[in-house]
Amino acid sequence: HTMQSILIGLAGITVAGAGIGIGFLRWVKNIEEIEEEVNTSQHLTPVTKDIWFWRYHFQMNQPPVAMSNNTYVCRLHSQRDQVPELLIWNPTPISPKIKEDIDRLGHVRTIVVPNREHLRFFVDAVREYPTAILVIPPGSRDEITARLTKAGVTPSKVEVADDTVTGYSLTEFDHRMVEGFSKFNEVALYHRASKMIFLAEMGFNIGEDMVTLKSKSHVPLVYRYAKLIGTFGSFSAAKTFRYMCDDRAKALESIRSISHSWQIDGVAVAHGHPISPQSQSGLSKQWIES
């Protein structure tokens, strides 16, 4: 009877804990709700003369914390029908105002999915621009195909961002996979003209105004988390990533190799604020040391 009482007590604690957990998640979902108009009212924001971005605000699935993703539009030197061609990196849902801005700039030729974690929104961009080439990270083809099939969307071509990707798809860019992180298989992109590196989960620059909530008195949880992992207010990798990599030595060597191969004058981050070319110095050193 003593053991039975202990088990009943443990079960009661577990149920109570689950109840508290569910209540907390409901509170988070409510307090972290996104301001509805923020995604429909904005236009493209310039980063350089040939690069623009927009910020898409959303709540993650679990936990329902408010987050935002930056999508970048790069104007290429190539043309189609005497109109500049474009590359979209890290696609997110495209509002009517953003689509007008994009179409005013040119034809979308390439859509790039940066890593295996950023697959939630890419279908929307393919639906809007089905003639574009879809470039995907290594190891993601099966899931990409499944999502496209479910949505009934077919891009003109799908290419993996490895050594076999055609120069036409990523012209004016260099690309390297950040090794040692099989969870992500992130492909870093480098825009040669602006000397900007494009990073999704391998680098952050979290700051104020990253998310816009309905509750103006609540400090977004992502800001508090970013301060804990060292990504608030400066460009760096998350401290927690050193525990998420498969091979720390390989990951560090990969980041060092990329940093030494490319002159990094600016950073296009998926999460946080982009760093315009030559607005900060020592970006490669910051990335390596973080």
C-alpha positions as CSV (number, residue, x, y, z in Angstrom):
1,H,0.0,0.0,0.0
2,T,2.9,2.3,0.7
3,M,4.3,1.8,-2.9
4,Q,0.8,2.3,-4.3
5,S,0.5,5.5,-2.3
6,I,3.8,6.7,-3.6
7,L,2.8,5.9,-7.2
8,I,-0.5,7.7,-6.8
9,G,1.3,10.7,-5.3
10,L,3.8,10.8,-8.2
11,A,1.0,10.5,-10.7
12,G,-0.8,13.4,-9.0
13,I,2.4,15.5,-9.2
14,T,2.8,14.6,-12.8
15,V,-0.8,15.5,-13.7
16,A,-0.4,18.8,-11.7
17,G,2.8,19.5,-13.5
18,A,1.2,18.8,-16.8
19,G,-1.6,21.1,-15.9
20,I,0.8,23.9,-15.0
21,G,2.7,23.3,-18.2
22,I,-0.4,23.5,-20.4
23,G,-1.5,26.6,-18.5
24,F,1.9,28.2,-19.1
25,L,1.8,27.4,-22.8
26,R,-1.6,29.0,-23.1
27,W,-0.3,32.1,-21.3
28,V,2.6,32.3,-23.7
29,K,0.4,31.9,-26.7
30,N,-1.8,34.7,-25.5
31,I,0.8,37.1,-24.3
32,E,3.1,36.5,-27.3
33,E,0.4,37.1,-29.9
34,I,1.6,39.0,-33.0
35,E,0.2,42.3,-34.0
36,E,-1.9,41.3,-37.0
37,E,-1.2,44.4,-39.2
38,V,2.6,44.1,-39.0
39,N,2.8,41.5,-41.8
40,T,0.5,43.3,-44.2
41,S,1.6,46.9,-43.8
42,Q,5.3,46.7,-44.5
43,H,7.3,47.2,-47.7
44,L,10.8,46.0,-48.7
45,T,13.6,47.7,-46.8
46,P,16.9,48.4,-48.5
47,V,20.2,46.9,-47.1
48,T,22.4,47.8,-50.1
49,K,21.7,49.2,-53.6
50,D,20.9,45.6,-54.8
51,I,19.6,43.9,-51.6
52,W,16.3,44.4,-49.8
53,F,14.6,42.5,-47.0
54,W,11.3,42.2,-45.2
55,R,10.5,40.8,-41.8
56,Y,7.8,38.2,-41.3
57,H,6.4,38.0,-37.7
58,F,4.9,34.7,-36.4
59,Q,4.6,32.4,-33.4
60,M,6.6,29.2,-33.3
61,N,4.6,26.0,-33.0
62,Q,6.0,24.7,-29.7
63,P,6.6,26.7,-27.6
64,P,4.3,29.4,-29.1
65,V,7.0,32.1,-28.7
66,A,6.9,35.2,-30.9
67,M,9.6,35.1,-33.6
68,S,10.5,36.8,-36.9
69,N,12.2,35.7,-40.1
70,N,14.0,38.0,-42.5
71,T,13.6,37.3,-46.2
72,Y,16.1,38.9,-48.6
73,V,15.6,39.9,-52.2
74,C,18.8,40.3,-54.3
75,R,18.8,42.0,-57.7
76,L,21.2,40.2,-60.1
77,H,23.1,41.6,-63.0
78,S,21.4,39.2,-65.4
79,Q,18.2,40.1,-67.2
80,R,15.2,38.3,-68.7
81,D,13.2,40.2,-71.3
82,Q,15.3,43.3,-70.4
83,V,14.1,43.1,-66.8
84,P,16.6,42.3,-63.9
85,E,16.4,38.8,-62.4
86,L,16.1,38.3,-58.6
87,L,17.1,35.8,-56.0
88,I,15.0,35.3,-52.8
89,W,16.8,33.9,-49.8
90,N,15.0,32.4,-46.8
91,P,11.4,32.6,-48.2
92,T,8.5,33.5,-46.0
93,P,4.8,34.4,-46.8
94,I,4.6,37.2,-49.3
95,S,2.0,39.9,-48.7
96,P,0.4,41.8,-51.6
97,K,2.5,44.9,-50.8
98,I,5.7,42.9,-50.7
99,K,4.8,41.1,-54.0
100,E,4.3,44.5,-55.7
101,D,7.7,45.6,-54.5
102,I,9.3,42.4,-55.7
103,D,7.6,42.5,-59.1
104,R,8.7,46.1,-59.5
105,L,12.3,45.1,-59.0
106,G,12.3,42.3,-61.6
107,H,11.7,38.6,-62.3
108,V,12.3,36.0,-59.5
109,R,14.8,33.5,-60.9
110,T,16.0,31.6,-57.8
111,I,14.5,30.8,-54.4
112,V,17.0,29.6,-51.8
113,V,16.0,27.6,-48.7
114,P,19.0,28.1,-46.3
115,N,18.8,25.0,-44.0
116,R,16.7,22.0,-43.0
117,E,15.0,24.0,-40.1
118,H,13.6,26.7,-42.3
119,L,11.0,24.7,-44.3
120,R,7.8,26.2,-42.8
121,F,7.2,28.9,-45.3
122,F,9.1,28.2,-48.6
123,V,6.0,26.7,-50.3
124,D,4.3,30.2,-50.3
125,A,7.2,31.6,-52.4
126,V,7.2,28.7,-54.8
127,R,3.4,29.2,-55.2
128,E,3.9,32.9,-56.0
129,Y,6.9,32.2,-58.4
130,P,6.5,28.7,-59.9
131,T,9.0,29.4,-62.7
132,A,11.8,30.0,-60.3
133,I,14.5,27.5,-59.5
134,L,14.3,26.2,-56.0
135,V,17.7,25.6,-54.3
136,I,17.6,23.5,-51.2
137,P,20.1,22.3,-48.5
138,P,21.7,18.9,-48.7
139,G,19.6,16.1,-47.0
140,S,16.3,17.9,-47.4
141,R,15.0,16.7,-50.7
142,D,12.5,14.1,-49.3
143,E,10.8,16.6,-46.9
144,I,10.9,19.4,-49.5
145,T,9.2,17.0,-52.1
146,A,6.6,15.9,-49.5
147,R,5.7,19.5,-48.6
148,L,5.5,20.6,-52.3
149,T,3.3,17.5,-53.1
150,K,1.0,18.2,-50.2
151,A,0.6,21.8,-51.3
152,G,0.1,20.9,-54.9
153,V,2.9,23.2,-56.0
154,T,5.6,22.4,-58.5
155,P,8.7,24.6,-59.1
156,S,10.4,24.7,-62.5
157,K,13.4,22.9,-61.1
158,V,14.9,21.8,-57.7
159,E,18.6,21.8,-57.1
160,V,20.6,20.9,-54.0
161,A,23.1,23.5,-52.8
162,D,26.1,21.2,-53.0
163,D,29.0,20.9,-55.5
164,T,26.5,20.0,-58.2
165,V,24.4,23.1,-58.1
166,T,24.6,25.0,-61.4
167,G,26.3,28.4,-61.6
168,Y,23.2,29.7,-63.2
169,S,21.1,29.1,-60.1
170,L,23.5,30.9,-57.7
171,T,25.4,33.2,-60.1
172,E,27.0,36.2,-58.3
173,F,27.1,34.1,-55.1
174,D,29.5,31.6,-53.4
175,H,28.1,29.0,-51.1
176,R,29.5,26.6,-48.5
177,M,27.8,24.2,-46.1
178,V,28.6,24.8,-42.4
179,E,29.7,21.4,-41.4
180,G,29.3,19.7,-38.1
181,F,25.6,20.5,-37.7
182,S,23.6,17.7,-39.4
183,K,20.4,19.0,-37.7
184,F,20.6,22.1,-39.9
185,N,22.9,21.3,-42.9
186,E,22.9,25.1,-43.3
187,V,24.4,26.5,-46.5
188,A,26.0,29.9,-46.0
189,L,25.6,32.2,-49.0
190,Y,28.1,34.9,-49.9
191,H,27.2,37.8,-52.2
192,R,30.4,38.7,-53.9
193,A,29.5,42.3,-54.9
194,S,28.5,43.5,-51.5
195,K,30.7,41.0,-49.5
196,M,27.7,40.1,-47.4
197,I,27.3,36.6,-45.9
198,F,23.7,35.2,-45.5
199,L,23.1,33.1,-42.3
200,A,19.9,31.6,-41.0
201,E,20.7,29.6,-37.8
202,M,24.5,30.0,-37.8
203,G,24.5,33.6,-36.8
204,F,22.1,36.1,-35.1
205,N,21.9,39.8,-34.4
206,I,18.9,40.1,-32.2
207,G,17.7,43.6,-31.2
208,E,14.7,45.7,-30.3
209,D,11.8,45.7,-32.8
210,M,12.5,42.2,-34.0
211,V,9.0,41.2,-33.1
212,T,5.8,43.3,-32.8
213,L,3.3,42.0,-30.3
214,K,-0.3,43.0,-29.5
215,S,0.7,43.4,-25.9
216,K,2.9,46.5,-25.8
217,S,3.7,46.1,-22.1
218,H,5.2,42.6,-22.5
219,V,8.8,42.1,-23.2
220,P,9.1,39.4,-25.9
221,L,10.6,36.2,-24.6
222,V,12.9,35.9,-27.5
223,Y,14.8,39.0,-26.2
224,R,15.3,37.5,-22.8
225,Y,16.4,34.2,-24.4
226,A,18.8,36.0,-26.8
227,K,20.5,37.7,-23.8
228,L,21.0,34.4,-22.2
229,I,22.7,32.8,-25.2
230,G,24.7,35.9,-26.1
231,T,23.0,37.0,-29.3
232,F,21.3,40.2,-28.2
233,G,22.8,43.5,-29.4
234,S,25.6,42.0,-31.4
235,F,26.4,39.6,-34.2
236,S,27.3,36.1,-32.9
237,A,26.4,32.5,-33.0
238,A,24.2,31.2,-30.2
239,K,26.2,29.8,-27.2
240,T,23.8,26.8,-27.1
241,F,24.9,25.7,-30.6
242,R,28.2,24.4,-29.3
243,Y,26.1,21.6,-27.7
244,M,24.0,21.0,-30.7
245,C,26.7,20.2,-33.2
246,D,27.7,16.7,-34.0
247,D,31.4,17.5,-34.1
248,R,32.6,20.7,-32.4
249,A,36.1,20.6,-33.9
250,K,34.7,20.1,-37.4
251,A,32.1,22.9,-36.9
252,L,34.7,25.4,-35.7
253,E,37.1,24.4,-38.6
254,S,34.2,24.9,-41.1
255,I,33.4,28.4,-39.7
256,R,37.0,29.4,-39.7
257,S,37.5,28.2,-43.3
258,I,34.4,30.1,-44.4
259,S,35.5,33.2,-42.6
260,H,39.0,33.1,-44.1
261,S,37.8,32.3,-47.6
262,W,35.4,35.3,-47.8
263,Q,35.9,38.9,-46.9
264,I,32.8,39.5,-44.7
265,D,31.8,43.2,-44.7
266,G,28.2,42.7,-43.9
267,V,25.7,40.0,-42.6
268,A,22.2,39.2,-43.8
269,V,20.8,37.3,-40.8
270,A,17.4,35.5,-40.8
271,H,16.8,36.4,-37.2
272,G,17.5,40.0,-36.0
273,H,18.9,43.0,-37.8
274,P,21.0,42.9,-41.0
275,I,24.4,44.5,-40.8
276,S,25.1,46.7,-43.8
277,P,28.4,46.4,-45.6
278,Q,31.3,48.2,-43.8
279,S,29.0,49.5,-41.0
280,Q,30.9,47.2,-38.5
281,S,34.4,45.8,-38.5
282,G,35.7,42.5,-37.3
283,L,32.6,40.5,-38.2
284,S,34.6,37.3,-39.1
285,K,36.4,37.5,-35.8
286,Q,33.1,38.0,-33.9
287,W,31.6,34.9,-35.6
288,I,34.6,32.7,-34.9
289,E,35.0,33.7,-31.3
290,S,31.3,33.3,-30.5
